[in-house]
Amino acid sequence: MSTDVIPKWRRSTGWVRPGVLAVPFLPCACFKIAQPQGFLEEEIKTYPRVQPCRSG
């Protein structure tokens, strides 16, 4: 069993790429955590009611 040495650029790329992808989702996660109690229930009431599709 041999262990290959991972080049430094590959190791840093493995950390940077997921970090860059996390940046756009970070505000979304913060807003989700910071929601006041009952926010989602009140927000859902303003959406139009969806009618089921009839097939046939």
Buried (B, 14 or more C-beta within 10 A) or exposed (E): EEEEEEEEEEEEEEEEEEEEEEEEEEEEEEEEEEEEEEEEEEEEEEEEEEEEEEEE
